[in-house]
Amino acid sequence: MGRPTTPYMNFARAHFSEYAIWIAMRQRCFNPNHAEYPNYGGRGISVCARWNRSFRAFYDDMGPRPVKGTIDRIDNSGDYEPGNCRWTDMKAQNRNRRGNNYLTKDGETLTITDWAAKLGIHPQTLRNRLKRGWSAEEALSTTKLVVKSDPVKGTFLPRER
């Protein structure tokens, strides 16, 4: 005869994806042996008491996980709690990381990746410009450089487009 089941266990099984995320979220915040603890619990990030006590409460507040959805904290310094968490995709979550570099031009602040997409250039181009000491204004205002070879001298001459 198998183990007895409870309605709670059946609910968790029926929503395994969300349950696995709930378990991982709590491990990151409360288990010092977890690999990600230094980035979560070690920084003071916690799980609200309601969610920590009950997977059902977490599920009731968050709802079903969308396909390929991940849990994201809107304020990366804030706790896992209603109002600070949402389901999102990895692209959006990667843009909401504390390690992102933000640049501002004309009152608009975006990540390097978002600026690159907006300007039609590769993100590494912006990173390289900044690494070479360019100001954010210069890096975001300079158009692409076109390299033209001089067949006589065999040199490359960058020209502004």
Salt bridges, closest charged atoms under 4 A:
ASP60 OD1 - ARG56 NE 3.29
ASP61 OD2 - ARG50 NE 2.93
ASP72 OD2 - ARG86 NH2 2.77
GLU108 OE1 - LYS118 NZ 2.58
ASP114 OD1 - ARG95 NE 2.19
